[in-house]
Amino acid sequence: MKSKPWSKLQSRLYNLIDENLNFQIHCIVYPMHSERGSTGLPRYWITLDKNIIW
């Protein structure tokens, strides 16, 4: 199974960060539906020691 583009980017970013830090980058897309159609609403955030820093 191929990796998703986000997974590849996420892996490369983690390789740049000190592995002793509890640093995580998150990305999720929430589906938004309406009478006019649907779209995805992305959300990105970064945590350090489980605290959102961005």
N, C-alpha and C positions, 0 to 999 in steps of 0.2 A: 504494500500500500504506500502510495506517495505521501510525503509530508505536505501539509497545507502551507501556503506561503507564509502565514503568520508564524507557524511553528519554526520554519527555517530562520526567519528574522529573529525570533525570540531566542533561539539557540545561539545564534551568532552574537547577539547582545550579551547573553549570559557568559559567553567565553571572554568578553572584555572586562567583566566585573569580577572583583575578588570573590572567590567562592566561599570565603568565611563570612561574608555579609549575607544576611537574610534579606535579599533583594529580589523582588518579583515584579514582572511586568505583565499586566492583564489586559485582555481585549475580549470583548463580547459584543454581539450584535443582537439587539432586541427587535423582533418583527413588529412592524407598525401597520395595522390594517385600517382602512377607512372606506367609505362609499366610493371614493375617487380612485382607489387602488391601494397598493401596499409598497412598503419600502423597509429597509433595515436601518435602525438607529444605532450607530456604534457608540461604545463606551470604552475608554482607555483609562487605566490608572496604574500607578506605580506604588508598591509598598516596600517599606523598610522595617524589619521586625514587626510585621503585620500592621503597621500604621501607614495610612495613606499619606504619601508625601506629594503626590501630583495627580 
